[in-house]
Amino acid sequence: MTKATGKLYGLGIGPGDPELITLKAYRILQSVPVIAYPAMENGKVLARAIVADYLRPEQIEIPMPLPFSPTRSSQPYYDLAAEKIAAHLSEGKDVAVLCEGEPFLYGSFMYLFNRLSARFTTEVVPGISSTMASAAALGVPLTYRNDVLSIMPATLDAEVLRDRLAVVDAAVIIKLGRHFAKVRDVLIELGQFERALYIERATMPNQRIRAIADVDPAEVPYWALIVIPSQQKSVS
């Protein structure tokens, strides 16, 4: 008889607050024998830290080191991680991969999904993204009625950002980090600087909201974003 394989889960675990994990993700997290999660090469592991209180000592853990570098491809690292996960799945063990925010919205899990979902039964559990959590933390509605929301990475070239931001109703610019100054200059050029709101590490214990004019570009983390809410102030 063919041995049954395990099931692969992509768990969206939210933006940082452990209480924002869904009941379904919590149930799966408590039941699977194997968990995997991204890890920085310096040893920092944000995804695991979010759900640390929910883990069981007997669970097998697979840290997935990733370079998080603009000059080095992460794809060989995902290849290696996929091999390790596949080995457990082939032995009949279910594996849950932790993904900060929402797995299919700029989530790291999508790269493992592309490598493994054709071979193993896979289920993706949606999570609360940092974009939505940031709007809630800032206390601003993003859109009204027929407004269109655009989400874009700050890593885009300045001219691409300029062209896209020039036509938005509302926008969220993610992955700020070292790209903050570029984004700031584009917003000033387009006359959107006064509308822009800055937040970093939304829902985490070290969350910080600052006036965008006071932000030092040298201190902006990767986990920072800018929200440009709709110009429309009410639905009336």
C-alpha positions, 0 to 999 in steps of 0.5 A: 500500500502507498504510504499516506503523506502529510498535509501542508498548511500555510498559516497566516499568523497576523502582523504581530499581536498573538491575539490576532491569530485566527481560531483556525490557525490556532487549532492547526498550530496546536495539532500539527507535529511539525512547524516551519518558519522563516529565520534571519541569518542573524538568528532573529525569528519573528514568526515563531516569536508571535506564536511562541506561547502556543507551541508544544515542546514535542513539536519538531521545528524547522527554521528556514534561514533566509538572506533578506538581502537585496543583493542575494537571491532567496530562492536557493534557500526556499529550495532547501527549506522545501526539501526539509519540509517534503521529507516530513510530509513524505513520512506522513507528518502534517507540517504548518509553515508560519507566515507573518500577515497573510500568506498570499499577500507578499507572504513568504509561504507562497514560494513554498506553495509553488514548490510543494502544493503540486506534490502534497495536499495543501491548505492556506489559512488566511491571516490579518495583513499588516496593511489592515492592522496599520489602518486600524492602529492609525484609526483611519478608514482606507476607502469609501464607496468606490474608492480603489486601494493600491498596495505597493512595495517601496522597493519599486523604482522612483518613477514607477512609484510616482506613476502609480501613486499619481492616480491612487484614491488610497494606498499603502506602501510597504517594506519601507526600510532604506527606501523611505527617503525615496518614497518621501520625495515622491510623495512631496513631489505629488503633493501627497505628503500631508496625507501620508501616515507613518507606522512601524511594527503595527500591533507589536509591543514596539509599535510606533506611530510618528508624524511622517515629517519627523521620521529619520530615514536612517531609523526606518525598519523594514517592518514600516509602512505608509498609509495614504487614506482616501481623500474622501472624508465621509460617506455622506 
